[in-house]
Amino acid sequence: RFCLPLVLASLPTMATGEEISPALQDAWGDFWLFRFFVNAAGYASIVVPGFLLIQYFKRRNYLETGRGICFPVIKSCVFGSEVKSVHQEDGSLPPRAEPTESSTARQVFKLLFCAAGLQASYLTWGVLQERVMTRTYGATETDPGEKFKDSQFLVFMNRILAFTVAGLYCALTKQPRHGAPMYKYSFASLSNILSSWCQYEALKYISFPTQVLAKASKVIPVMMMGKLVSRKSYEYWEYLTAALISVGVSMFLLSSAPNRHVSTVTTFSGIILLAGYIIFDSFTSNWQDALFTYKMSPVQMMFGVNVFSCLFTVGSLLEQGALLESVRFMARHSEFTAHAVLLSVCSACGQLFIFYTINQFGAAVFTIIMTLRQAFAILLSCLIYGHTVTVVGGLGIAVVFMALFLRVYARSRMKKRSKKLPPGEIPVQKV
């Protein structure tokens, strides 16, 4: 029993191959791999009993024999209505409403409102994310301060607010009749909280610009997951742009800048965490795509996923005793409290702006806005936190964003062409 802590204690140095700052290695329990398995064990303590209960109710044919006050709840969670709708064209979101006859000025104002909301929400979120995960709180001339280390608590903060906002929205607006078994949201929820945890944790080992570039390259595993999960097929230009993105990201990661700060050097641990983020996030989007075969709105999806996200994260935090420790950290540092709350507000508002933008202007306009946001996020991070980008790294960034804009252009052309196809001809599915 004493061997496991000793082995885990030696893993950080073995895994990264580089010297890690003392702040990241105060104790062997702070190493990301150990925390990952501890968090996964916490989720398993909820998932395994839930799985056994679902199997029990299905074997007992509870849908036919069940009675009592618990029957509606069990039916909704385990069976649902099992009525699927025709898969929507966009794959994840309802078709946008065609704008009624309104003035050009009104449409321009709506577009500016959407762009400003998305940029403000996600640029603020990105700056705060880097601040919370890479800087200390309470530093004075004599005291170096302390870093906040529990990424899972930040995930919980984001999800509890998103759950509240989505719940209020569903309660106050008319929504489609819900048909999906609730337990099916747990798969997307589990992969979503793991991807978010990897995203926060990775900032301890990589720079924020590197993380943004990695996010831009997630179209590659999304395509792979699309083939595995949804059996999708893709056009040649999608493979071409995916290859260009890979080349651009490789140029950026392999470029070395003089006088790089130790905390911004990309380590092996950082690369593994980025890979984990991309894989989990790719599964989330494809599983949600499959769930949208049930008749539901995007806000219902947001609510269902966040219900389980809150359950998993608060359960794991309570089991570890980390919830009270994080609350104590908030009590010690009011600045962190403000940052954590604002981080959650930006995340929840950003999701609502996503739904509204796609509904009003379509996925192509939304993708352009978010691609520009990624470029601005890298620029802001370099200006505020002093990251250095070499000429080769800058060229790699340019290649990535050129490929992203090429994808938007090619997709819009494909969409226009598909509208002119004969009724019997079906276009190739899109990422």
N, C-alpha and C positions, 0 to 999 in steps of 0.2 A: 504493500500500500504506500510505502514511502518512495518507491521508484518512479511512479507516475509524475508527482510534482517535480522531481529532479530532472526527468526527461523533458517535461514541458518548460522548465526553467531554462534549459539549454537550447530550446528550439528557436527563440528569437534570433540569436546570433548565427545559428546554423542556417536558418531560412533566409535571412537578409544578406548574409555574407558581408555586412557592413556594420560598423559600430553605431548603435542606436543611442540617442540621447538619454541621460538618466531619467528624465521626466517620463519617458515612455516605458521604463523598465524598473519602476520603483519596487515592484514585486512580481514574482512569476505569474501571479493571478491576473496581472494586467495585460498579459500577452494576448493578442487578438484571437489566436487559434483556440486557446483555452476558453476565452469568453464566448467564442462561437459555439463550442460544444456545450458549455453550460447553458447558454440561451436555448440551443436546440433541445437539450434535455428538459428545460422548462416547457417548451412548446409541446414536446412529446407527452408530458404528463397530462396535457389537455387533449391532444389529438388522439392518443391511443384509447382512453376510455370512451371518447366520442365515437371513434370508429367501431368499437365493440358494441356500443349501444345501437348504432345504426344497423349493424349486422343483425343484432338481436331482434329489432323491430321488423326488419325485412323478412327474417326467417319465420317469425311468428305471424306474418301476414297481417300486421297491425292495421293496415289501411282498411281491411275488410272486417276485422274482428274487434278493433279498438273502440272503447267507449269512455265516457267520463269527461271531466273538465279539462284534462290535459290533452285530449285527442286533437283539437285544432292546432295546438302548438306543435305537437309531435308530427302531425300531418304536414304542416308547413315546413318544418325543419328537415324532415327525412324524405318526404315524398313530393311535396309541392303539388301543383295541379298537373304536372307532366304534359302540359300543352305547349308545343313549340310553334313559333311564328316563322314565316319565311325569312331566311337570313337577309339582313339588310345589306344594301349595296356597299356601304362604306366599311362594313365589317365590324365596327365597334360603336358607331354613333349613328343616330337616325339621320335620314336625308335632311339636308338643310332646307329651311323654308325659303322658297323663292321670294325675293323682296317685292312687296306691293309697289304700286306706282307712288314713289316718293321722290322728292327732289334730290338732285345730285349732291347738294350741300349736306342734306341729312345723312345720306349714305357715307359721305366723306367723314362727317362728324362721328358716325358710328364706328367706322374703321379706325379713326384716330383714338377713339375711346378704348377700343379693344386692344390696339397696339400699345397704348400707354399703360393700360391695366396689366397686360401681360409682362411688359418690360419692367414696370415698377415692382410687381409682385415677385418675379423670379430673379431680377438683378439684386433686389434687397435680400431675398432669400439666399442667394449665392454668397454675397458678401458676409452676411451673418453666419452662414454655415462655416465658412473659413475662419471667421473670428472666434466662434465658439470652440471649434475643434483644435485650433493651432495656437491660440494665445492664452495667457494666464489671466486670472482674476485676483484682485486684491493685492497687486504688486505695489510695494513701497520702496523707499531707498534702502531699507534694511531687510525687507522680506521679498523674496522673488515671486510670491504669490503661488497659486495652485491652478492646475488645469482641470477642466471637467472631462472625465474619462468615459462615462457610461453612455455610449451611443444609443443603447436601447431606450433609455429614458427620453431622449429627444424624439425617437420614433413614436413613442407613446404619446408625447405631447402633441405631435403633428396629427396623429390619428384620432385622438379624442376630440380635437377641435373640428376636424373634417367630418367625423361622425355626427357631431352636434349640428353643424351647418347643413349637412345632407339630410339629417332627420327633420330639421325645421322646414327645409325646402319641400320635402316630400309631404309633410303635414299640411303645409299652407297652399300647395298647388296640386292640381289634378294630375295624377299619374296613371299609367296603364295598370291593369290588373296583374298582380304579381303571380308568376307561375313556377319559377325555378325552385327546387328544393334548397333551403337555406344553407345546408352543409356544403353545397358545391362552391359557395363563395370562399370557404376556408382554404381551398387550394391556392387561389389567387392571393388571398390575404397572407398566407404563410410565405409564399415567394416574394410578395411585396414588402413585408417587413424585413425579410432577410436581405433583399436588394438594398433597401434603405439603410439597414445597419451597415452593410458593406460600404455603401457610399460615404457615410459619416466616418467610419473607422479608417477608410483608405486615406483620408486627409491627414492622418498621423504619419503617413509614410510617403505621400506624393504631394506634388503641388496642385493647386486648384486648376490651373490651365491644363495640366495633364488629365485630370479627371474630366474636364469639359470635352476634351478631344476624344477621350474614351467613350463618353456618352454619345458623341456624334457617330462613332463607329459601331454602335449597337445594332444598326440596320443589318449587319452581317449575321450575328447570331439570331436576330429576329427572322431572317430569311431561312436559316437552318431549322429553327424551331417551327416555322410555318410549314416546312416540308414534313417534319416529324409529327407535329401535333395536328395540323389542319390539312395536310396533304395538298398544299398550294403549289402552283407552278408560277414561274417568273419569266419576264422578258429579258432579252440579252442586255438591254441598257441597265437593268437593275444589277446584273452581275458585274458589268463594267464599272458602274459607279461604286459598287461595294469594293471592288479591287482598288480603285483610286483612293477611296477612304482608307483602306489598309495601308497603302503606300504612304499617304500623308501622315497618318498616325505614327507609322514606323520612323519616318524622317524626324518627326518631333521628338519621339522617345529616345532615339539613338543620338540626337544632337546633344553636345555637351557645352555648357556655358561656363566661362571662367567666373570665379568668385561666387559660385552658387552657395546659397545658405544651406547648412546641413539639413534643416527641417524640410527643405524642398527637393532633396535628392530622391529620385524614384528608386525604391528598394524592391527586392523580390517580394516581400510581403505586400507592398502596395500594388504590385502587378497582379498578385493572386486575388486580392480583395476587389480590384477593378474587374477582373474576370468573373468573380462571383457576382458582383453587381450586375454585369451585363447578362450573364446566364439567367439569373433569377428574374431580372426585369423582362427578358425576352419571353420567358415562360409565362409571366404574369399577363402580358399583352395578348399572347396567343390563347391562353385559357379564358380570358375575358372575352375574346373574340368568339370562342365557342359558346360561352354563356349567353351571348347576345342572340343566340338562336331562340331563346325564350323571349317573350314579349316583355321588355322592360326599358326604362329610360336610363340614360347615363347617370343621373343622380341616384336612381335606385341601385345601380351598380356600385356607385361610390358609397352609398349607405351600407349595403350588404357586405362589401369588402372590409370597410372600417369597423363594423360590428365585431368581426372576428379578430381584426388587428388589435383592437382595444382589449379583447378577451385574452389573446395570446400574450401581449406585452405586459399587461398589468399582472397576469398570473405568474409569468416568469420573473418579473421584478419583485413581487411579493415573496416568492419562493427563495430568491437569492438574498432578500433583505436589502435590495438596492433601492427600492422606492423611497424609503425613509432617508437613506443616505443622500439621495439626489435632492430631496426636499430640504434637508439640512444645508446642502450646498447652496440652494436657492436662497435660504434664509441668511446665510453668511454673505452672499454677494447679490445685492439687488440689481446690479448691472446685468448679471447673468439671467436673472429672472426676466428682465425686460427683453433681453435678446431671445430667450427661449420662447416667450409668448409671441413676440413679433415674428419669429421664425414660423411658428404654427399658423399665425394669421395670414402670412404671405402664402404659405402652402395651400391653405383652404381657399383663399380668394383666387389664387392662381388657377385652381381646378375649375372654379365657377367661370372664370374668364375663358378658359379653354372651351367649355361647353357652349358658351354664348358666341364666341368667335366662329367656331365651326358651324354652328347653326345659322349664323347670319351670312357668312362669307365663304364657307367651304373649307376643306382640309388644305388646299393648296396655299391659300392666303395665310392660314394659321401656321403652316410649316415654314413659310418665308419669315414670318414674324419671329418664330422661335429660333430659326437659324441665325437671324440677326442678333437675337438675344444671347446666343452662345458666343458670338464674336465680341459683343459688348462685355460679356461676363469675363472673358479672358483679358480684355483691355483694362477693365476696372480692377481685376485682381493684380495685374502687373503694376498698375499705378498706386494702389493702396498698400499692397503688401510687398512690393519690391521684387517681384519675380523677374528673372532675366530670360529673354528668348533670343537664341542665336539666329543668324541668317537662314541656316538650314532648317531650324525649327520653325521660323516664320514662313518659309516656303511650304513646309509640311502643313501648317495651318491653312495656308491659301489653297493648297490642293484639296484638303478636306472640305472646305466651304464651297469651292468650285464644284466638287462632286455632289454636294448636297443641293445646290441650286440647279444643277443639271438634272437631278432626280425630280425636283419639283416641276421643272419645265417639261421633261419627258412624260411625267405622270399626267400633267394637264393636257398634253397633246393626245395621250392615250384615252383620257376621259372624253374628250371631244370626239375622237374617232369612234369610240364605242357607242356614242349616241346615234351615229349614222349607220351602225351595223344593221343588217337585216334582222327581223325578229327572232329567227331561229339560231342565229350565231351568237355565241357567248364569248366575251372577251376574257383574256387571261386575268386571274386574280392578282390583286396588288398587295404590297407590303403595307 
